[in-house]
């Protein structure tokens, strides 16, 4: 990377860490507060069985949200995440069956990951080379993947290996070890994102791709990498969803399409690119699952869970995105005024 490239990445180094950690801290406090209130209403909330269920449900959503964060970081949306997770689950029901030994299970997992990376490559081609909007391109991919899922498994069928499930959901108390690993990966990813040249270059691209390219940032490579990371995370999320539902359900992952965006935004990701947190994506996923889980204990209908997810997403957008949107509008207006102020001078020079 050139010296200009290094300056580009240095320019986006966060000056105030508090703003980045504020949404994460707020969600953690809300989780504790909601958990305490629900426990006072019904002590069954704190049973190992219930808490374990919340953690198991969080893992595939956390990976989906991390996948979405990777795309949002380069100013793109990956609407196909939910359908890709469903496809990985459906394929797993064929290649990770109860009769497979660990050699066969390993080959099956590699096959599923390969399919997911292929889907990521298709998204890159549609967006980067055919110049389609990321929303339109991944929405088309979403529709195609959903059709493939229903073609392969018209109804939920195909058992998943019990040995595979036991290994994936191995827990200490109510806490799955895999969730601890996912959280650790998220921490490492955030350190990479905010404290290394590669991560800072990705953020610079999301903030202003044209300026980043002029300063030596390899924007094409960063875009491809972001969507391959998204596809890989979706594949791993498909494995955890397979361990959770234990059958090839063609529609099991579709809900992650919107909830992955909600969790990423709640965790501090910007819809305008260049800002986000993988740790925030994990905490946002846990927060959403806690909200959905506590509703029955409070005597509320499960339908309120979807309503609250939508409302919380709007609140997050209002608090986290509005200042950034306002700043960009002010910058655009200022640039427009400057260009108009220079135009008479340019006309005189030409005259």
C-alpha positions in Angstrom: 0.0 0.0 0.0 1.3 3.5 -0.8 2.0 6.2 1.6 -1.3 7.9 0.5 -3.1 4.6 1.2 -1.6 4.6 4.7 -2.8 8.2 5.1 -6.3 7.1 3.9 -6.5 4.4 6.5 -5.1 6.7 9.2 -7.8 9.2 8.5 -10.6 6.8 9.5 -9.0 5.7 12.7 -11.7 6.3 15.4 -10.9 9.2 17.6 -13.5 8.4 20.3 -13.9 4.8 21.3 -17.0 5.6 23.5 -19.3 6.2 20.5 -18.4 2.7 19.1 -19.0 0.9 22.4 -22.1 2.8 23.4 -24.7 0.7 21.6 -23.0 -2.5 22.8 -22.9 -1.4 26.4 -26.5 -0.2 26.1 -27.7 -3.6 24.9 -25.8 -5.4 27.6 -27.5 -3.3 30.2 -30.9 -3.9 28.6 -30.3 -7.6 28.5 -29.4 -7.6 32.2 -32.4 -5.4 33.0 -34.9 -7.4 31.0 -33.5 -10.7 32.4 -33.9 -9.4 35.9 -37.4 -8.2 35.4 -38.5 -11.4 33.7 -36.9 -13.5 36.5 -39.0 -11.6 39.0 -42.1 -12.4 37.0 -41.2 -16.1 36.3 -38.1 -17.8 37.8 -38.2 -20.4 35.0 -36.5 -17.9 32.8 -33.1 -18.5 34.5 -33.3 -22.3 34.2 -30.4 -24.0 32.4 -32.7 -25.4 29.8 -34.1 -22.0 28.8 -30.8 -20.1 28.9 -29.2 -22.8 26.8 -32.0 -22.5 24.3 -31.3 -18.7 24.0 -27.6 -19.3 23.5 -28.1 -22.0 20.9 -30.6 -19.8 19.0 -28.1 -16.9 19.1 -25.2 -18.7 17.3 -26.7 -18.9 13.7 -28.1 -15.3 14.0 -24.7 -14.0 15.3 -23.0 -15.5 12.3 -25.6 -14.1 10.0 -25.2 -10.7 11.5 -21.4 -10.9 11.2 -21.9 -11.8 7.6 -24.1 -8.8 7.1 -21.6 -6.5 8.9 -18.9 -7.6 6.5 -21.1 -6.5 3.6 -22.3 -3.3 5.2 -18.6 -2.4 5.9 -18.0 -2.0 2.2 -21.3 -0.1 1.7 -23.3 -3.1 0.4 -26.2 -5.3 1.5 -26.3 -9.0 1.4 -30.0 -9.8 1.3 -29.2 -13.4 0.3 -27.8 -14.3 3.7 -31.0 -15.9 5.1 -31.6 -18.0 1.9 -28.0 -19.1 1.8 -28.2 -20.3 5.4 -31.3 -22.2 4.4 -29.5 -23.7 1.4 -26.5 -24.8 3.6 -29.0 -26.4 6.1 -30.7 -28.3 3.2 -27.5 -29.5 1.7 -26.3 -30.5 5.2 -29.3 -32.7 5.4 -28.0 -34.7 2.4 -24.3 -34.8 3.2 -24.2 -34.8 7.0 -26.6 -37.7 7.6 -26.7 -40.0 10.7 -24.7 -42.8 8.9 -21.7 -40.6 8.0 -18.4 -41.1 9.8 -16.2 -38.1 10.6 -14.3 -38.4 7.3 -17.6 -38.2 5.4 -18.8 -35.4 7.7 -15.6 -33.4 7.1 -16.0 -33.8 3.3 -19.7 -32.8 3.6 -18.8 -29.7 5.6 -16.2 -28.7 3.0 -18.7 -29.2 0.2 -21.3 -27.0 2.0 -18.7 -24.3 2.5 -17.7 -24.5 -1.2 -21.3 -24.1 -2.3 -21.6 -21.0 -0.1 -18.4 -19.5 -1.5 -19.8 -20.1 -5.0 -22.9 -18.2 -4.1 -20.6 -15.4 -2.7 -18.8 -15.3 -6.1 -22.1 -15.0 -7.9 -23.0 -12.0 -5.8 -19.7 -10.4 -6.5 -20.1 -10.9 -10.3 -23.6 -9.5 -10.2 -22.6 -6.4 -8.2 -19.0 -5.7 -9.1 -18.9 -6.7 -12.8 -22.5 -6.4 -13.9 -22.9 -3.2 -11.9 -26.2 -4.1 -10.3 -27.3 -2.6 -7.0 -26.3 -4.9 -4.1 -29.9 -5.0 -2.9 -31.3 -5.9 -6.3 -28.5 -8.5 -7.0 -28.7 -10.2 -3.7 -32.5 -10.1 -3.7 -32.3 -12.0 -7.0 -29.9 -14.5 -5.5 -32.2 -14.8 -2.4 -35.1 -15.7 -4.7 -33.1 -18.3 -6.7 -31.7 -19.9 -3.5 -35.1 -20.1 -2.0 -36.3 -21.9 -5.1 -33.4 -24.4 -5.0 -34.1 -25.1 -1.3 -37.7 -25.9 -2.0 -36.7 -28.0 -5.0 -34.2 -30.1 -2.9 -36.5 -30.3 0.1 -40.2 -29.6 -0.7 -40.9 -30.4 3.0 -38.6 -30.7 6.0 -36.8 -34.0 5.6 -33.3 -35.5 6.2 -31.9 -36.0 9.6 -28.6 -34.5 10.7 -25.8 -36.6 12.3 -26.4 -36.8 16.0 -22.6 -37.0 16.6 -22.2 -33.8 14.6 -24.9 -32.1 16.6 -23.4 -33.2 19.9 -20.0 -31.8 19.0 -21.3 -28.5 17.6 -23.6 -27.9 20.7 -21.2 -29.0 23.4 -21.8 -26.8 26.4 -20.4 -25.9 29.8 -23.5 -25.4 31.9 -25.9 -23.4 29.7 -23.1 -21.8 27.6 -22.2 -23.5 24.3 -18.5 -23.6 23.8 -19.0 -22.6 20.2 -20.7 -19.4 21.2 -17.6 -18.5 23.2 -15.5 -19.2 20.1 -17.8 -17.1 17.9 -17.4 -14.2 20.4 -13.7 -14.6 20.4 -13.6 -14.5 16.6 -15.7 -11.3 16.8 -13.2 -9.7 19.2 -10.3 -10.6 16.9 -12.2 -9.3 13.9 -12.9 -6.0 15.6 -9.2 -5.6 16.5 -8.3 -6.3 12.9 -11.0 -3.8 11.7 -9.9 -0.9 13.9 -6.2 -1.6 14.5 -4.7 -2.9 11.3 -4.0 -1.4 7.9 -6.2 -4.0 6.2 -9.2 -3.3 8.4 -8.7 0.5 8.2 -8.5 0.2 4.4 -11.9 -1.6 4.4 -13.4 1.1 6.4 -11.9 3.8 4.2 -13.5 2.0 1.2 -16.9 2.0 2.8 -16.7 5.7 3.7 -15.6 6.8 0.2 -14.7 4.1 -2.4 -13.5 6.6 -5.0 -11.2 8.5 -2.7 -9.9 5.3 -1.2 -9.1 3.9 -4.7 -7.2 7.1 -5.6 -5.1 6.7 -2.5 -4.0 3.2 -3.4 -6.6 1.1 -1.6 -7.4 -2.1 -3.5 -11.2 -1.6 -3.4 -12.0 -4.5 -5.8 -10.1 -7.0 -3.7 -11.7 -5.6 -0.5 -15.2 -6.0 -2.0 -14.6 -9.6 -3.0 -13.2 -10.4 0.3 -16.1 -8.9 2.2 -18.6 -11.1 0.3 -16.6 -14.2 0.6 -16.4 -13.6 4.4 -20.2 -13.1 4.3 -20.7 -16.4 2.5 -18.3 -18.3 4.7 -20.0 -17.0 7.9 -23.4 -17.9 6.4 -22.1 -21.5 5.8 -21.0 -21.8 9.4 -24.3 -20.3 10.5 -26.0 -23.0 8.4 -24.2 -25.7 10.4 -25.4 -24.3 13.7 -28.9 -24.0 12.4 -28.7 -27.6 11.3 -27.7 -28.6 14.8 -30.6 -26.6 16.2 -33.4 -27.8 13.9 -31.8 -31.2 13.2 -33.7 -31.6 9.9 -33.5 -30.2 6.3 -36.1 -27.4 6.6 -36.0 -25.3 3.4 -37.4 -22.2 5.1 -35.7 -22.3 8.5 -33.1 -19.6 7.7 -35.2 -17.1 5.8 -35.9 -15.0 8.9 -32.2 -14.2 9.2 -32.5 -12.0 6.1 -34.0 -9.1 8.1 -32.9 -10.0 11.6 -29.2 -10.1 10.5 -29.5 -6.5 9.3 -31.3 -5.6 12.6 -28.6 -7.2 14.8 -25.8 -5.5 12.8 -27.5 -2.1 13.0 -28.2 -2.5 16.7 -24.5 -3.4 17.1 -23.5 -0.1 15.5 -23.1 -0.9 11.8 -23.8 2.0 9.4 -26.0 1.5 6.4 -23.7 4.0 4.7 -20.7 1.8 5.0 -17.3 2.3 6.8 -18.5 1.7 10.3 -19.6 -1.3 12.4 -18.6 -3.9 14.9 -18.5 -7.7 14.8 -18.7 -7.8 18.6 -21.8 -5.5 18.3 -23.3 -7.9 15.8 -23.0 -10.8 18.3 -24.4 -8.8 21.2 -27.2 -7.5 18.9 -28.1 -11.1 18.1 -28.2 -12.1 21.7 -30.3 -9.0 22.5 -32.9 -9.9 19.8 -33.1 -13.5 21.0 -33.5 -12.5 24.6 -36.4 -10.2 23.7 -38.1 -13.0 21.7 -37.5 -15.5 24.5 -38.9 -13.4 27.4 -42.3 -12.6 25.7 -44.0 -15.9 26.7 -42.8 -15.4 30.3 -44.4 -12.0 30.3 -47.6 -13.3 28.8 -47.2 -11.6 25.5 -47.9 -13.0 22.1 -44.9 -14.2 20.0 -46.1 -11.8 17.3 -44.9 -8.9 19.5 -41.4 -10.2 19.0 -41.3 -9.4 15.3 -42.9 -6.0 16.0 -40.3 -5.2 18.6 -37.5 -6.2 16.3 -38.7 -3.8 13.7 -39.2 -1.0 16.2 -35.8 -1.5 17.8 -34.2 -1.4 14.3 -35.9 1.9 13.7 -34.7 3.3 17.0 -31.2 2.2 16.3 -31.2 3.8 12.9 -32.6 7.0 14.5 -29.9 7.2 17.2 -26.9 5.7 15.4 -27.5 6.7 11.7 -29.2 10.1 11.9 -26.1 12.1 13.0 -24.0 10.5 10.3 -26.7 11.1 7.7 -27.0 14.8 8.8 -23.3 15.3 8.7 -23.1 13.8 5.1 -25.9 16.1 4.0 -24.2 19.1 5.5 -21.0 18.2 3.7 -22.7 17.7 0.4 -24.5 21.1 0.8 -21.2 22.8 1.7 -19.4 21.2 -1.3 -22.3 22.4 -3.6 -22.0 25.9 -2.3 -18.2 26.0 -2.7 -18.6 24.7 -6.3 -21.2 27.4 -7.1 -19.0 30.0 -5.4 -16.1 29.1 -7.7 -18.0 29.0 -10.9 -18.1 32.8 -11.6 -14.3 32.9 -11.1 -13.8 30.1 -13.5 -16.1 31.9 -16.0 -14.0 35.1 -15.7 -10.8 33.1 -16.2 -12.1 31.6 -19.4 -13.3 35.0 -20.5 
